[in-house]
Amino acid sequence: MHNKFIRVILYMILATALIGAAILAWQILIPLRSEPLALKVQKGETAAHIAVRLEERGIIRSSTIFRLLAALRGSDRHLIAGTYSLGGKNSLLQALKLLEQGNTSAVRVTFPEGLSLKATLQKLERSGLAPYAVLDSLARSPELVFELTGIRTASLEGFLYPETYAFDIGSTPLELLQMMTTQFKNKLREAGIDYLKSSGFYERLILASIVERESGSPEERKLVAGVLANRLNKGMRLESCATVDYLLEQQGQRKPVLSFEDTRLPSPYNTYIKEGLPPGPICNPSLNSIQAALQPARTDYLFFVADRQGNNSFSVTASEHFQKIRQYRGSDWR
């Protein structure tokens, strides 16, 4: 009986040790899902301080284990200063080795289609490449906007092309914006669009940004553009929820469903109360949406509403449209 009890204790100790070893291996060897970012390490900065920053930015799971591993490897006070590209591809051990060896590389950042200027610049800041305030000041300088785009307008909203970029870690804020606006011009040129010679292109870019945010799929963008163009041609207000979403986003708000009061907010971007297009784009659209805005589908549709599957249902008459609103939105619309 005594021997059996000892064996049980030993098995429990062994099981605990194995579980602990598995957790430790998971902490050290498995990457934590996170966005790539640039991390600047100052000369003389200790592993303990770096570890806290890495944990705060979601690069590693445990600052304590990072510090202890650095101490075991004898590198806790000898990490090399510099700016590093870190993120989900790096495990705790890989991140430590990069800091030990001084290996740096470009930071890959993905900007989805339909991201606003504000959200784009915030993503650049989170990636550690440049402060938001500096980027925002540049992106809203009319002189710089004209220099980068050839169009006289208030900001780079609409001109920062949505794509995955490999930014050099040493890039200046201006170089980041130049890279994205250059890609915008390259994409349009490859598609045979000479936007500086295209009459009314900026208005089409504004329309494209609304198409981007209102479309449930790339396949329906020309139809959405056709509806919006029909409403503009008939002198109808666009009544686009996406423009109100943009207005709320600029105020730091995000709502899954707009209320009736939201659609009454006074703003030139609120197309429920303002006729015509808003004064500028509401996001950075894809080439597909720009092409749709330049060549909308010819259709009799004047309305569309999002269904429960993430697509739009189109209608010719207001009565049909409101019937669909009641069907798809139900009590959400109030």
C-alpha positions as a Markdown table, in Angstrom:
| # | Residue | x | y | z |
|---|---|---|---|---|
| 1 | Met | 0.0 | 0.0 | 0.0 |
| 2 | His | 2.8 | 2.3 | 0.9 |
| 3 | Asn | 4.7 | 1.6 | -2.4 |
| 4 | Lys | 1.5 | 2.2 | -4.4 |
| 5 | Phe | 1.0 | 5.5 | -2.7 |
| 6 | Ile | 4.6 | 6.5 | -3.6 |
| 7 | Arg | 4.1 | 5.5 | -7.2 |
| 8 | Val | 1.0 | 7.6 | -7.4 |
| 9 | Ile | 2.9 | 10.6 | -6.0 |
| 10 | Leu | 5.7 | 10.0 | -8.5 |
| 11 | Tyr | 3.3 | 9.8 | -11.4 |
| 12 | Met | 1.6 | 13.0 | -10.3 |
| 13 | Ile | 5.0 | 14.7 | -10.1 |
| 14 | Leu | 6.0 | 13.4 | -13.5 |
| 15 | Ala | 2.6 | 14.4 | -15.0 |
| 16 | Thr | 3.0 | 17.9 | -13.5 |
| 17 | Ala | 6.5 | 18.2 | -14.9 |
| 18 | Leu | 5.4 | 17.1 | -18.4 |
| 19 | Ile | 2.5 | 19.6 | -18.4 |
| 20 | Gly | 4.8 | 22.3 | -17.2 |
| 21 | Ala | 7.4 | 21.4 | -19.9 |
| 22 | Ala | 4.6 | 21.5 | -22.5 |
| 23 | Ile | 3.4 | 24.9 | -21.4 |
| 24 | Leu | 6.9 | 26.2 | -21.3 |
| 25 | Ala | 7.6 | 24.9 | -24.8 |
| 26 | Trp | 4.4 | 26.5 | -26.0 |
| 27 | Gln | 5.4 | 29.8 | -24.5 |
| 28 | Ile | 8.8 | 29.7 | -26.1 |
| 29 | Leu | 8.4 | 28.0 | -29.4 |
| 30 | Ile | 4.9 | 28.8 | -30.7 |
| 31 | Pro | 4.3 | 32.2 | -32.3 |
| 32 | Leu | 1.5 | 34.4 | -30.9 |
| 33 | Arg | -0.9 | 35.7 | -33.5 |
| 34 | Ser | -0.2 | 39.4 | -34.0 |
| 35 | Glu | 0.2 | 42.1 | -36.6 |
| 36 | Pro | 3.8 | 42.7 | -37.9 |
| 37 | Leu | 5.3 | 45.8 | -36.4 |
| 38 | Ala | 8.6 | 47.7 | -36.1 |
| 39 | Leu | 10.1 | 47.7 | -32.6 |
| 40 | Lys | 12.9 | 50.2 | -31.8 |
| 41 | Val | 15.4 | 49.0 | -29.2 |
| 42 | Gln | 17.5 | 51.7 | -27.6 |
| 43 | Lys | 21.2 | 51.2 | -26.8 |
| 44 | Gly | 21.6 | 49.8 | -23.3 |
| 45 | Glu | 18.0 | 48.8 | -23.0 |
| 46 | Thr | 17.7 | 45.6 | -20.9 |
| 47 | Ala | 15.9 | 42.4 | -21.7 |
| 48 | Ala | 13.5 | 43.0 | -18.8 |
| 49 | His | 12.4 | 46.3 | -20.3 |
| 50 | Ile | 12.2 | 45.0 | -23.8 |
| 51 | Ala | 10.2 | 41.9 | -22.6 |
| 52 | Val | 7.5 | 44.2 | -21.1 |
| 53 | Arg | 7.2 | 46.1 | -24.3 |
| 54 | Leu | 6.9 | 42.9 | -26.4 |
| 55 | Glu | 4.2 | 41.5 | -24.1 |
| 56 | Glu | 2.3 | 44.8 | -24.2 |
| 57 | Arg | 2.4 | 44.8 | -28.0 |
| 58 | Gly | 1.1 | 41.2 | -28.2 |
| 59 | Ile | 4.4 | 39.7 | -29.6 |
| 60 | Ile | 5.1 | 37.3 | -26.7 |
| 61 | Arg | 2.9 | 35.7 | -24.1 |
| 62 | Ser | 5.2 | 36.1 | -21.1 |
| 63 | Ser | 7.7 | 38.9 | -20.3 |
| 64 | Thr | 9.0 | 36.8 | -17.4 |
| 65 | Ile | 9.9 | 33.8 | -19.5 |
| 66 | Phe | 11.5 | 36.1 | -22.1 |
| 67 | Arg | 13.7 | 37.6 | -19.4 |
| 68 | Leu | 14.6 | 34.3 | -17.8 |
| 69 | Leu | 15.5 | 32.8 | -21.2 |
| 70 | Ala | 17.6 | 35.8 | -22.1 |
| 71 | Ala | 19.4 | 35.3 | -18.7 |
| 72 | Leu | 20.0 | 31.6 | -19.4 |
| 73 | Arg | 21.4 | 32.4 | -22.8 |
| 74 | Gly | 23.6 | 35.1 | -21.3 |
| 75 | Ser | 22.2 | 37.8 | -23.6 |
| 76 | Asp | 20.0 | 39.7 | -21.1 |
| 77 | Arg | 22.3 | 42.8 | -21.1 |
| 78 | His | 23.7 | 42.4 | -24.6 |
| 79 | Leu | 20.7 | 42.7 | -26.9 |
| 80 | Ile | 21.6 | 44.8 | -30.0 |
| 81 | Ala | 20.1 | 48.2 | -30.5 |
| 82 | Gly | 18.2 | 48.8 | -33.7 |
| 83 | Thr | 14.7 | 48.7 | -35.2 |
| 84 | Tyr | 13.3 | 45.2 | -35.7 |
| 85 | Ser | 10.4 | 43.7 | -37.7 |
| 86 | Leu | 8.5 | 41.5 | -35.3 |
| 87 | Gly | 5.1 | 39.9 | -35.3 |
| 88 | Gly | 3.1 | 36.7 | -35.6 |
| 89 | Lys | 5.8 | 34.9 | -37.6 |
| 90 | Asn | 8.2 | 35.1 | -34.6 |
| 91 | Ser | 8.0 | 32.8 | -31.5 |
| 92 | Leu | 9.5 | 34.1 | -28.3 |
| 93 | Leu | 12.7 | 32.3 | -29.0 |
| 94 | Gln | 12.9 | 33.6 | -32.5 |
| 95 | Ala | 12.3 | 37.2 | -31.3 |
| 96 | Leu | 15.1 | 36.8 | -28.8 |
| 97 | Lys | 17.5 | 35.5 | -31.4 |
| 98 | Leu | 16.7 | 38.4 | -33.7 |
| 99 | Leu | 17.5 | 40.8 | -30.9 |
| 100 | Glu | 20.7 | 38.9 | -30.1 |
| 101 | Gln | 21.9 | 38.9 | -33.7 |
| 102 | Gly | 20.7 | 42.4 | -34.7 |
| 103 | Asn | 18.7 | 41.0 | -37.7 |
| 104 | Thr | 16.3 | 43.6 | -39.1 |
| 105 | Ser | 14.0 | 43.4 | -42.1 |
| 106 | Ala | 11.0 | 45.2 | -43.8 |
| 107 | Val | 7.7 | 45.4 | -42.0 |
| 108 | Arg | 4.8 | 43.8 | -44.0 |
| 109 | Val | 1.5 | 45.6 | -43.4 |
| 110 | Thr | -1.8 | 44.7 | -45.0 |
| 111 | Phe | -4.4 | 47.3 | -45.6 |
| 112 | Pro | -7.9 | 45.9 | -46.4 |
| 113 | Glu | -10.1 | 47.4 | -49.1 |
| 114 | Gly | -12.4 | 50.1 | -47.7 |
| 115 | Leu | -10.2 | 51.3 | -44.9 |
| 116 | Ser | -10.6 | 55.0 | -44.1 |
| 117 | Leu | -7.6 | 57.4 | -44.0 |
| 118 | Lys | -7.9 | 57.5 | -40.2 |
| 119 | Ala | -7.9 | 53.8 | -39.8 |
| 120 | Thr | -5.0 | 53.4 | -42.3 |
| 121 | Leu | -2.8 | 55.9 | -40.5 |
| 122 | Gln | -3.7 | 54.2 | -37.1 |
| 123 | Lys | -2.6 | 50.9 | -38.6 |
| 124 | Leu | 0.7 | 52.4 | -39.6 |
| 125 | Glu | 1.2 | 53.8 | -36.1 |
| 126 | Arg | 0.4 | 50.4 | -34.5 |
| 127 | Ser | 3.0 | 48.8 | -36.8 |
| 128 | Gly | 5.6 | 51.1 | -35.2 |
| 129 | Leu | 6.5 | 52.8 | -38.4 |
| 130 | Ala | 5.5 | 56.4 | -37.7 |
| 131 | Pro | 3.4 | 58.4 | -35.2 |
| 132 | Tyr | -0.2 | 59.0 | -36.2 |
| 133 | Ala | 0.0 | 62.8 | -35.5 |
| 134 | Val | 2.8 | 63.2 | -38.0 |
| 135 | Leu | 1.2 | 61.0 | -40.7 |
| 136 | Asp | -2.2 | 62.8 | -40.3 |
| 137 | Ser | -0.6 | 66.2 | -40.6 |
| 138 | Leu | 1.2 | 65.2 | -43.8 |
| 139 | Ala | -1.9 | 63.5 | -45.2 |
| 140 | Arg | -4.0 | 66.6 | -44.7 |
| 141 | Ser | -1.5 | 69.1 | -46.1 |
| 142 | Pro | -3.1 | 70.4 | -49.3 |
| 143 | Glu | 0.3 | 71.2 | -50.8 |
| 144 | Leu | 1.6 | 67.7 | -50.2 |
| 145 | Val | -1.6 | 66.1 | -51.4 |
| 146 | Phe | -1.3 | 68.0 | -54.7 |
| 147 | Glu | 2.4 | 67.0 | -54.9 |
| 148 | Leu | 1.6 | 63.3 | -54.4 |
| 149 | Thr | -1.6 | 63.0 | -56.4 |
| 150 | Gly | -1.8 | 66.0 | -58.8 |
| 151 | Ile | -5.3 | 66.8 | -57.5 |
| 152 | Arg | -6.1 | 69.8 | -55.3 |
| 153 | Thr | -8.1 | 68.4 | -52.4 |
| 154 | Ala | -8.0 | 68.4 | -48.6 |
| 155 | Ser | -6.5 | 65.0 | -47.8 |
| 156 | Leu | -5.1 | 61.7 | -49.1 |
| 157 | Glu | -8.4 | 60.0 | -48.3 |
| 158 | Gly | -9.1 | 57.7 | -51.3 |
| 159 | Phe | -5.5 | 57.8 | -52.6 |
| 160 | Leu | -3.7 | 55.3 | -50.2 |
| 161 | Tyr | -4.1 | 52.1 | -52.2 |
| 162 | Pro | -5.3 | 49.1 | -50.1 |
| 163 | Glu | -2.7 | 46.3 | -50.4 |
| 164 | Thr | 0.1 | 44.5 | -48.6 |
| 165 | Tyr | 3.2 | 46.6 | -48.4 |
| 166 | Ala | 6.8 | 45.7 | -47.3 |
| 167 | Phe | 7.9 | 49.0 | -45.7 |
| 168 | Asp | 11.6 | 49.5 | -45.1 |
| 169 | Ile | 12.1 | 50.0 | -41.4 |
| 170 | Gly | 13.9 | 53.2 | -41.9 |
| 171 | Ser | 11.1 | 54.8 | -44.0 |
| 172 | Thr | 10.1 | 58.3 | -43.1 |
| 173 | Pro | 6.4 | 59.2 | -42.7 |
| 174 | Leu | 6.5 | 61.0 | -46.1 |
| 175 | Glu | 8.1 | 57.9 | -47.8 |
| 176 | Leu | 5.3 | 55.7 | -46.4 |
| 177 | Leu | 2.6 | 57.9 | -47.9 |
| 178 | Gln | 4.5 | 58.2 | -51.1 |
| 179 | Met | 4.7 | 54.5 | -51.5 |
| 180 | Met | 1.0 | 54.1 | -51.1 |
| 181 | Thr | 0.0 | 56.9 | -53.4 |
| 182 | Thr | 2.5 | 55.6 | -56.0 |
| 183 | Gln | 0.8 | 52.2 | -55.8 |
| 184 | Phe | -2.5 | 54.0 | -56.4 |
| 185 | Lys | -1.2 | 55.6 | -59.6 |
| 186 | Asn | 0.5 | 52.4 | -60.7 |
| 187 | Lys | -2.7 | 50.4 | -60.3 |
| 188 | Leu | -4.8 | 52.9 | -62.3 |
| 189 | Arg | -2.1 | 53.2 | -65.0 |
| 190 | Glu | -1.9 | 49.4 | -65.4 |
| 191 | Ala | -5.7 | 49.4 | -65.9 |
| 192 | Gly | -5.5 | 52.0 | -68.6 |
| 193 | Ile | -6.9 | 54.8 | -66.4 |
| 194 | Asp | -5.3 | 58.2 | -66.9 |
| 195 | Tyr | -7.0 | 59.8 | -63.9 |
| 196 | Leu | -5.5 | 63.2 | -64.3 |
| 197 | Lys | -7.0 | 63.5 | -67.8 |
| 198 | Ser | -10.3 | 61.8 | -66.8 |
| 199 | Ser | -13.0 | 64.5 | -66.5 |
| 200 | Gly | -14.6 | 64.5 | -63.0 |
| 201 | Phe | -12.3 | 61.8 | -61.7 |
| 202 | Tyr | -12.3 | 63.0 | -58.1 |
| 203 | Glu | -16.1 | 62.8 | -58.0 |
| 204 | Arg | -15.9 | 59.2 | -59.4 |
| 205 | Leu | -13.3 | 58.4 | -56.7 |
| 206 | Ile | -15.8 | 59.7 | -54.0 |
| 207 | Leu | -18.5 | 57.5 | -55.6 |
| 208 | Ala | -16.0 | 54.5 | -55.7 |
| 209 | Ser | -15.4 | 54.9 | -52.0 |
| 210 | Ile | -19.1 | 54.6 | -51.3 |
| 211 | Val | -19.4 | 51.6 | -53.7 |
| 212 | Glu | -16.5 | 49.9 | -51.8 |
| 213 | Arg | -18.2 | 50.3 | -48.4 |
| 214 | Glu | -21.7 | 49.5 | -49.6 |
| 215 | Ser | -20.9 | 46.4 | -51.7 |
| 216 | Gly | -21.3 | 42.9 | -50.2 |
| 217 | Ser | -19.0 | 41.4 | -52.9 |
| 218 | Pro | -16.9 | 42.5 | -55.8 |
| 219 | Glu | -19.4 | 41.0 | -58.3 |
| 220 | Glu | -22.1 | 43.5 | -57.3 |
| 221 | Arg | -20.1 | 46.7 | -57.3 |
| 222 | Lys | -21.1 | 47.8 | -60.8 |
| 223 | Leu | -24.8 | 47.3 | -59.8 |
| 224 | Val | -24.3 | 49.3 | -56.6 |
| 225 | Ala | -22.5 | 52.0 | -58.7 |
| 226 | Gly | -25.4 | 52.0 | -61.1 |
| 227 | Val | -28.0 | 52.5 | -58.3 |
| 228 | Leu | -26.0 | 55.4 | -56.9 |
| 229 | Ala | -25.5 | 57.0 | -60.3 |
| 230 | Asn | -29.3 | 56.7 | -61.0 |
| 231 | Arg | -30.1 | 58.4 | -57.8 |
| 232 | Leu | -27.7 | 61.2 | -58.5 |
| 233 | Asn | -29.1 | 61.6 | -62.0 |
| 234 | Lys | -32.6 | 61.9 | -60.7 |
| 235 | Gly | -31.7 | 64.4 | -58.0 |
| 236 | Met | -32.4 | 61.8 | -55.2 |
| 237 | Arg | -30.3 | 61.8 | -52.0 |
| 238 | Leu | -28.0 | 58.9 | -51.9 |
| 239 | Glu | -29.1 | 57.9 | -48.3 |
| 240 | Ser | -25.9 | 55.8 | -47.9 |
| 241 | Cys | -25.4 | 54.2 | -44.5 |
| 242 | Ala | -21.7 | 54.0 | -45.3 |
| 243 | Thr | -21.4 | 57.8 | -45.3 |
| 244 | Val | -23.0 | 58.0 | -41.9 |
| 245 | Asp | -20.7 | 55.2 | -40.7 |
| 246 | Tyr | -17.7 | 57.4 | -41.9 |
| 247 | Leu | -19.1 | 60.4 | -40.1 |
| 248 | Leu | -19.4 | 58.4 | -36.8 |
| 249 | Glu | -15.9 | 56.9 | -37.3 |
| 250 | Gln | -14.4 | 60.4 | -37.4 |
| 251 | Gln | -16.0 | 61.0 | -34.1 |
| 252 | Gly | -14.6 | 57.8 | -32.6 |
| 253 | Gln | -17.9 | 55.9 | -32.8 |
| 254 | Arg | -18.7 | 52.5 | -34.3 |
| 255 | Lys | -22.3 | 51.1 | -34.5 |
| 256 | Pro | -23.4 | 47.7 | -36.0 |
| 257 | Val | -26.8 | 49.3 | -36.8 |
| 258 | Leu | -27.5 | 52.9 | -37.4 |
| 259 | Ser | -30.4 | 54.5 | -35.6 |
| 260 | Phe | -32.9 | 57.0 | -37.2 |
| 261 | Glu | -31.2 | 59.7 | -35.1 |
| 262 | Asp | -27.8 | 58.9 | -36.6 |
| 263 | Thr | -29.2 | 59.6 | -40.1 |
| 264 | Arg | -30.2 | 63.1 | -39.0 |
| 265 | Leu | -26.7 | 64.1 | -37.8 |
| 266 | Pro | -25.8 | 67.5 | -39.4 |
| 267 | Ser | -22.7 | 67.0 | -41.7 |
| 268 | Pro | -21.8 | 67.4 | -45.4 |
| 269 | Tyr | -21.0 | 63.6 | -45.2 |
| 270 | Asn | -24.5 | 62.6 | -44.2 |
| 271 | Thr | -26.1 | 61.7 | -47.5 |
| 272 | Tyr | -29.5 | 61.1 | -45.8 |
| 273 | Ile | -29.9 | 64.9 | -45.4 |
| 274 | Lys | -27.4 | 66.3 | -48.0 |
| 275 | Glu | -28.0 | 66.1 | -51.7 |
| 276 | Gly | -25.3 | 64.9 | -54.0 |
| 277 | Leu | -21.9 | 63.4 | -53.1 |
| 278 | Pro | -20.1 | 64.0 | -49.9 |
| 279 | Pro | -17.2 | 66.5 | -50.1 |
| 280 | Gly | -14.6 | 63.7 | -50.3 |
| 281 | Pro | -14.0 | 59.9 | -50.3 |
| 282 | Ile | -15.0 | 57.9 | -47.2 |
| 283 | Cys | -12.3 | 55.3 | -47.6 |
| 284 | Asn | -9.5 | 54.0 | -49.8 |
| 285 | Pro | -11.3 | 52.0 | -52.5 |
| 286 | Ser | -10.0 | 49.1 | -54.6 |
| 287 | Leu | -9.3 | 49.3 | -58.4 |
| 288 | Asn | -12.5 | 47.2 | -58.8 |
| 289 | Ser | -14.6 | 49.8 | -57.1 |
| 290 | Ile | -13.0 | 52.6 | -59.1 |
| 291 | Gln | -13.7 | 50.8 | -62.3 |
| 292 | Ala | -17.3 | 50.3 | -61.2 |
| 293 | Ala | -17.7 | 54.0 | -60.5 |
| 294 | Leu | -16.2 | 54.9 | -63.8 |
| 295 | Gln | -18.5 | 52.5 | -65.7 |
| 296 | Pro | -21.6 | 51.8 | -63.6 |
| 297 | Ala | -24.1 | 49.1 | -64.7 |
| 298 | Arg | -27.1 | 50.3 | -66.7 |
| 299 | Thr | -30.0 | 49.4 | -64.5 |
| 300 | Asp | -33.5 | 50.6 | -63.4 |
| 301 | Tyr | -32.7 | 49.9 | -59.8 |
| 302 | Leu | -32.9 | 52.9 | -57.4 |
| 303 | Phe | -32.6 | 51.1 | -54.1 |
| 304 | Phe | -30.6 | 48.4 | -52.4 |
| 305 | Val | -30.5 | 46.9 | -48.9 |
| 306 | Ala | -28.1 | 44.5 | -47.2 |
| 307 | Asp | -29.6 | 41.0 | -46.7 |
| 308 | Arg | -28.7 | 38.7 | -43.8 |
| 309 | Gln | -26.0 | 36.9 | -46.0 |
| 310 | Gly | -23.8 | 39.9 | -46.5 |
| 311 | Asn | -25.0 | 40.8 | -50.0 |
| 312 | Asn | -27.3 | 43.4 | -51.3 |
| 313 | Ser | -30.9 | 43.0 | -52.6 |
| 314 | Phe | -31.9 | 45.5 | -55.3 |
| 315 | Ser | -35.2 | 47.2 | -56.0 |
| 316 | Val | -36.8 | 49.5 | -58.5 |
| 317 | Thr | -39.6 | 50.9 | -56.4 |
| 318 | Ala | -39.7 | 52.4 | -52.9 |
| 319 | Ser | -42.5 | 50.1 | -51.7 |
| 320 | Glu | -40.5 | 47.0 | -52.7 |
| 321 | His | -37.4 | 48.4 | -51.0 |
| 322 | Phe | -39.1 | 49.1 | -47.7 |
| 323 | Gln | -40.7 | 45.7 | -47.7 |
| 324 | Lys | -37.2 | 44.2 | -47.9 |
| 325 | Ile | -36.0 | 46.5 | -45.1 |
| 326 | Arg | -38.7 | 45.1 | -42.9 |
| 327 | Gln | -37.8 | 41.6 | -44.0 |
| 328 | Tyr | -34.0 | 41.8 | -43.5 |
| 329 | Arg | -33.6 | 44.3 | -40.6 |
| 330 | Gly | -36.8 | 43.8 | -38.7 |
| 331 | Ser | -36.6 | 45.4 | -35.2 |
| 332 | Asp | -33.0 | 46.5 | -35.8 |
| 333 | Trp | -34.2 | 49.5 | -37.7 |
| 334 | Arg | -35.5 | 52.0 | -35.3 |
